[in-house]
Amino acid sequence: MEPWANLHQPVMADELLHLLAVRADGVYCDATLGLGGHSERVLERLGTLGRLFGVDRDATALGLAKSRLARFGERFVPIHGPFGELRTLLAGAPPLDGLIADLGVSSLQLDRPERGFSFQTAGPVDMRMDCSQGETALDLMERLDEQSLAAILWEYGEERHSRRVARAIKVTLSNNTIVDTLTLANVIAKAIPQREPHKHPATRTFQALRIAVNDELRQIHSLLLAAPLVLAPGGRLVIISFHSLEDRLVKQHLTFVPAVADAHRSRGSGITHNPFVALAKGTVTPSDAELAQNPRSRSARIRAARTLTVEERTQSSRREPAAQEPPWPH
Ligand SMILES: C[S@@+](CC[C@H](N)C(=O)[O-])C[C@H]1O[C@@H](n2cnc3c(N)ncnc32)[C@H](O)[C@@H]1O
């Protein structure tokens, strides 16, 4: 077995490929290359004229993916950077036939203690996907006051005990005793009065810190604003998300809620009507077989859409925008 297989198993790969409907001469972008599992499946379907741009902000993942995908030669183009800057990263690339994103962190990141994502093993309290820049989770917790820390734990981790946890973290930090991820996890566990069944008490806080450190929701928002601008007419967008905050954002973009229309307007993107048509009703979830074989897939769900064709664009710009008002979360 290739070494990559143990590092990260691509989630819902068959469903993703089905929705992407890869064309041999098409141009694709994987905005979350990771270990290249999904990209490899796409590249296997490309002929010599096809291209896949693989983006990741994690230099270690990018290096491993480059080795894994070297056999595809010029068909594979690796790019280091945050997908929130997709238009800049893809400057000069042709319009895409498909854009995929498998959000969140990879098993490689989670399983390496030195990255600081895991509460199961001791490592530095880091959690940056791009270790070359930005503040670590420890820096963030030190910089924020107790109230702001609690707000992050509540908003990004949906942690019911956010105030207690924030207070315990700040008190421990003031004694300089949070030395690694395990100490942090123990501080959190002690602060939480009732445990949720089958969930480590630090799960929500670690998720919240990771989202904040990597500015994940803003990154996804920017990626989704860029998607209709980098996709060709009829190009396909397939997004795998792992928690409700991500999925809600994807849904809001695909249904073009007023806040998304406003964001397009304020950025002067020229997009005034929903540029997407759904490719699947609601979300697609993993099969029982995949759930049995890869428990990490249990919270994965896919939303997929294609951009309007040129003809559809002309028709829709003659219509008024739909009046739909779901709340904007941020
Ligand atoms: C779930 S993994 C992707 C795994 C990949 N589909 C595979 O099969 O190997 C998510 C990857 O996206 C990257 N990532 C997450 N947010 C990012 C962002 N804003 N910009 C660039 N890469 C990002 C992470 O570093 C990680 O390597």
The ligand as a Tripos MOL2 file, in Angstrom:
@<TRIPOS>MOLECULE
LIG
   27    29     1     0     0
SMALL
NO_CHARGES

@<TRIPOS>ATOM
      1 C1         -9.5280   17.5740    4.4500 C.3       1 LIG1
      2 S1         -7.9820   18.0030    3.8300 S.3       1 LIG1
      3 C2         -8.0570   17.6280    2.1250 C.3       1 LIG1
      4 C3         -7.6930   16.2280    1.8130 C.3       1 LIG1
      5 C4         -7.6550   15.9100    0.3430 C.3       1 LIG1
      6 N1         -8.9440   16.0670   -0.2820 N.3       1 LIG1
      7 C5         -7.1320   14.5100    0.1180 C.2       1 LIG1
      8 O1         -7.8580   13.6870   -0.4220 O.co2     1 LIG1
      9 O2         -5.9780   14.2490    0.4920 O.co2     1 LIG1
     10 C6         -8.0410   19.7340    3.8040 C.3       1 LIG1
     11 C7         -6.7760   20.3820    3.2990 C.3       1 LIG1
     12 O3         -7.1260   21.7100    2.9550 O.3       1 LIG1
     13 C8         -6.1380   22.5810    3.3910 C.3       1 LIG1
     14 N2         -6.7840   23.8660    3.6390 N.ar      1 LIG1
     15 C9         -7.7450   24.1330    4.5380 C.ar      1 LIG1
     16 N3         -8.0840   25.4240    4.4880 N.ar      1 LIG1
     17 C10        -7.3270   25.9820    3.5160 C.ar      1 LIG1
     18 C11        -7.2390   27.2960    2.9730 C.ar      1 LIG1
     19 N4         -7.9720   28.2900    3.4390 N.pl3     1 LIG1
     20 N5         -6.3840   27.4920    1.9510 N.ar      1 LIG1
     21 C12        -5.6270   26.4860    1.4550 C.ar      1 LIG1
     22 N6         -5.6530   25.2260    1.9520 N.ar      1 LIG1
     23 C13        -6.5010   24.9820    2.9650 C.ar      1 LIG1
     24 C14        -5.5720   21.9600    4.6420 C.3       1 LIG1
     25 O4         -4.2510   22.3990    4.8590 O.3       1 LIG1
     26 C15        -5.6500   20.4550    4.3070 C.3       1 LIG1
     27 O5         -4.4540   19.9990    3.7690 O.3       1 LIG1
@<TRIPOS>BOND
     1     1     2 1
     2     2     3 1
     3     2    10 1
     4     3     4 1
     5     4     5 1
     6     5     6 1
     7     5     7 1
     8     7     8 2
     9     7     9 1
    10    10    11 1
    11    11    12 1
    12    11    26 1
    13    12    13 1
    14    13    14 1
    15    13    24 1
    16    14    15 ar
    17    14    23 ar
    18    15    16 ar
    19    16    17 ar
    20    17    18 ar
    21    17    23 ar
    22    18    19 1
    23    18    20 ar
    24    20    21 ar
    25    21    22 ar
    26    22    23 ar
    27    24    25 1
    28    24    26 1
    29    26    27 1
@<TRIPOS>SUBSTRUCTURE
     1 LIG1         1 GROUP 0 **** ****
